[in-house]
Structure formats: C-alpha cells, structure tokens
Amino acid sequence: MASNNIKKFALGVEYDGSLYHGWQRQKNVPSIQEEIERALSMIANHKINIICAGRTDAGVHSVGQVIHFNTTAVRKKSSWSIGVNSYLSKNISIVWVKEVPENFHARYSAITRSYRYIIYNCSLRSAIFQTKLNHIYKELNVKKMYSESQFLLGEHDFTSFRALGCQSYSPYRKITKLNVFRFDNWVVIDITANSFLYHMVRNIVGSLIEIGISKKKEYWIQELLKKKDRNYAGATAPAKGLYLVYVEYPLHFNLPKSVYKTMFFK
C-alpha cells in the first residue's frame, strides 16, 4: 500500500563492522549501506536510498549510527525496526525509529559525533575480542596519553592527522571532548568533535599510543599540530578498536536518547 505523501524516517543503527568493507556501498564487496538499503526496500516495496551521519571505514563498529530515508510506503512503525531487522544479518540491527520533519538530515543536521577507541593493554592476547579491539602488548602510560591529548582540544588545523585520501575542503575541525583512561587491562579513548577528517580518530589514537609506550617525547602532539604534515604523526591505529558511539542533533528533533551517550559521554 502506498501514499502520494512522502515521509521521512530516522533510524538508529548498530553494527559489527568486522565483516564489511565499510559503510559505503561498493561493487562486489559487502557494505553496511547496501544491506540496510536492501532490507528497507523489501519492507517499503520500492527502492530506498539512505543517508548516514558518518561513513565508517572497513572494520569500524557502531552503536550510535543515525540514518534517514524517504518513503511513500505506509507501514507500521514496527515494520521499520522489527521488520527490517528480520531481513538483516545478525551483525546489523535497527535499534530505534522515528518519523522526522523534511528539514532533518542525518549528516548535515548533526552537531557533534562521538567515537570511542578501545585498547586491550596486556602482554597476553584475548581470544574473545580479536575483532573488537586493538591489542597493545607494551604497557601504556595513560597519564601521559591524557596529558598530551588535551593539546588537541579546540579548533585546529588537523592536517597531521588527516589521511592522504581525505576529500574534505578544510583541515580544520573542533574537538570538544577528549578523554583517555584505564580500566584494568582496558585503555579507552573517547573523542567528540563537530566532525572528523578521513582517518582522523585512528591517526590521533596511533600518535597517542606512541606517547603511551614512551616512543615520543613530551609536547610531541603540539609539534604535530604545528608541522601540519601527516608524515610526522604516528601510524594509523587499526579499525577494529573504533566505535561510532553517539551523534548529537538539535533538541527540537527529539530523537531517542542513546543509552551509550549516558554510559560513555557524561
């Protein structure tokens, strides 16, 4: 059953990115976008195209991705969540759905994006979390990592943390929160910004790891910001430790609150 009226819906999406070649649809390889669009199209009975808050790389996970799509189909709200999930693999799940006004845009309406990077810092490997975190054998000095990370707060030219394939017109971004802490063998890096450059979070993490293992001296992060040269920064940290946790939108859209926002970014 269809209507001439076009409706717009926003969906919250979780996914295990370890089996996908990233978010974006690509030829001959599995992508998260392609699988969700296929499932939504089956429910709508017409082709659905989706827009996401932030494209994640191959191997990156999400507990807070937000997407939107337009449809002329008239369906129960549960059809866009439970129904869609029935057509998705167990590695992807719709966790909430809300009808939104025409001026909502998953990408351009977003105010900030928050990521969490998880490191298992132990001399022995984990058999359970091999595709869910980054394993660092050498002990990390979290106090040094946190201290250096604070130089990244605020608006800066992040060229030194920008991958060569980045297509953004400007290297400037504004980081509003950055925390590094340890919980037993887990070292966690939480970072929030208005948006991120290509591989920016993983490049920042890679540099903080070099500080944590005392490979680099004090104030090195400041030097990297001034150099504006990717060749001087640390190696890109593996994708498997990275999670898109939360995307913030203006309150008037009244999107469902994320339990992960409450847990991770108080």
N, C-alpha and C positions, 0 to 999 in steps of 0.2 A: 504494500500500500504506500502511495507516495502523495506528497503535497506540493503545490506550487511555491509554498513558503520555504525559504532556505533557513535552516537553523544551524547555529554554531555550537559545538561542544568542546570543552577542555577535558582532558583525561590525565590522571596521574599514572606514571608507568615505572615499574621496577623491572630490572633485567640483570641477568648474569651475562656479561659481555664476553666471556672466555671462549665461546663457540662461534662468535660472529666477527665479521670483518668490519666492525664499527657500526655506527648508527646509519650512515647514509647508504641509500640503495646503490648497488653496483652490479655490473654484469657478471654472471657465472659464480658468484660467491654469496653466502648467506649474510643478510644485513637485518638489523632490528627494524628499520623503517619498512622494508619490504614485507616482513612477516606481519607487522601490525596493520599495514595498509590492506593486505590480502584478507585478514580476518575481519576488519571493519567493512570491507567491500562485500563480504559474504553476508554480513548482518544487514547492511543497507540495501543490498541487491543493486548497487551501482558502484562505479569506480570511486574510491576515496583517496584523496591526497592529504597527507598530514604535514604539519609544520611543528618542529620541536623547539624547546627553549635553548638547547645547546647540543651540537653534534659531538658525540663522544667517539674516541678512536677505538680501533680494534683492541679487544681485551679489557676495556674500561667498563665498569659496572655502574648501575644507578639504582637508588632507592627514592629518587625525587625528580625524575624527568617529567616535564609537562609538555603536552602536545595539544594542538587544536585541529579541528576539521570541520568542513561544511557538509551538510546533507539535506536532501529533500525528503528523505525517508522518515516516516512516522513510526517510532518504536518506543517501547517502554524504556525507562532509564536503565533498568537492569540488563537490557539487551546490549547496551554499550559497555557493560562491565562483565557480568557473568557470561553473557552470550559470547562476547568477543573472546574472553578467556578460554572458552571451550574450543576455539579454533587456534589458539596459540600453543606453542610448545611450553613445557614446564619451566623454561628458562626466562620467559617473559610473562608479566602479569599486569593487568589493569587494576589499580588499587582504589581509584575514585573517578567519578564522572560528574560534570556539572555543565548545564547549559549556560553559555556566556553571551554577552552582547556582541554586536557586529564589530565594535572597535577593539575587542580583545585580540591580542596577537601573542602567541606563546613565546616568540623570540623578542619582538620589539616592545612589548608591554612589560617585560621583566626588568626589575630594578637591580637585583643582585643575583649572583649564583654562588652557591657554597659547595666546596668539594672537601672530601676527607681522603687522606692518603694513609694507609696502614702498613707499618713495617713490623715484621716478626724479627726481633733482635735477640737471637740466640745462637749458640755455637752448633746446635743440632737442628736439623730441618723438621718441618711439620709434614706429616703425611696427609693431613686433612685439608689444609688451606693453601695448597700449592698454586692454585689458580686464583686465589682470592686476596693475596697479599704479597709484598716483596720481602724476601728473606735476606737479612744482612747478618753475616756471621760475626763481624767485628763489633765490639761494644760501642754504642753510640753515646756521645756526651750530649744529652738532651738540653742541659743548661746552656751550653754554647750554641746549640742549634736555635734555641728560642731567642737568645740574645741577638744573634746575627739576623734572624728572621724579621725582627722589629724594624730594621732599616728599610724593609720593603713596604711598610705601611704608608698609605697616602698615594698620591698620583705621581707616577714616574714614567719615564721612557724605559720600557722593558725589553729593548732590543736584545740585550744579552741573554734573555730568557725566551726568545722568540725563535721557533723553528724556521728553517730556511724556506719551507714551503708555505709559510703563512701569507695569506692574501689580504690581510687587514690593511686598510689605508693608513692607519695611525698606530704607532707602537705604544701610545700612552694608554694606561689603564690605572684604575684606582682601587687599591686593596684596602678594605675597611677593617678586616679582622684577619689575624694570623696567629695561630697558637700551636705550640709544639709541646707535647707532654708524654710521659711514660706511664704505662700501667703494666706492672710486672715485665713480661718479655715483649710487650707491645709498645711501639712508639707511634704516636698518632700526630699527623699534621693536618690541621683544619685551616682552610683559607676561604675567605669571602671577598668578592670583587664585583664591580659593576658588570664586567665581562672579562674574558680571558683571550689571550693570543693563542695561536696554534702551539700546542705542547707546553704552554707557559707553566702550568702547575707542575708537570713532571720535570721540567727543567729546573724550576725552583727547588723541588724536592731533591733532585740529583746534586745540586750545589750544596744544599743543607746537609746531605749525607757526607759529603767530603769534609765539611766542617766538623760533623759529628765524629768522624774517625780520625780527626786531627791531621788530615792531609793538607788543609789550608789554614792560614793564619787568621788572627782576629781582624775584623773590619774588611774582610775579603768581599763580602756582599756589597759594601759601599763602593769598592773599587769596580766591581762588575757593573753596577748601575752607571758609573761614570764612563766606563770604557765603551758601552753600547756596542758590544761585539760578542756574538754568540760563541765564537771560538775560545773565549777565555773562561766560560762558565763550565759547570760540571756536566757529566753525561746525563742524558735523558733517563729518568727513572722508569722502570718497567711499568706498563699499563695496568697490570693485574692488581696493583695495590690501590688503584684510584677509584673513587666512588663520587658520582654526582649525587649530592645529598638533598639539596634544597634550592628551589628557585623562588625568589620573593617577588610578589606583584603588589600593585596598589591595593589598599584595603577595600576600595569600593567594588572590586571584582568578587570579593567574598569567596575566594577559593578555599577548599577544605584545608584545615591546618595539618601540617605534617608532623607526625609523631617523631620523626628523625630530627626535625628542626628543634623540637623541645629537648630531645635527648643529647644532641651533639652541639648545638649552637645557641646556648643560653645567653 
